[in-house]
């Protein structure tokens, strides 16, 4: 499968960091930001394990915006 870029958000929740993809419903956690992202990559590989896909369908033109409330 050709490499594709996925967008993530990472935040701290209590003592752990949470990393989540914006394009798909998949998240993971770790003690550091790096560990959370590494765990998210591993979770993605397991998510696709055994799948026969040419290209994973992605949401395009993802942007982030801060909203004041």
Secondary structure, DSSP 8 states (H G I E B T S, - for coil): -------EEEEEETTEEEEEESSSS-EEEESSHHHHHHHHHHHHHHHHTT---SS-----S--------
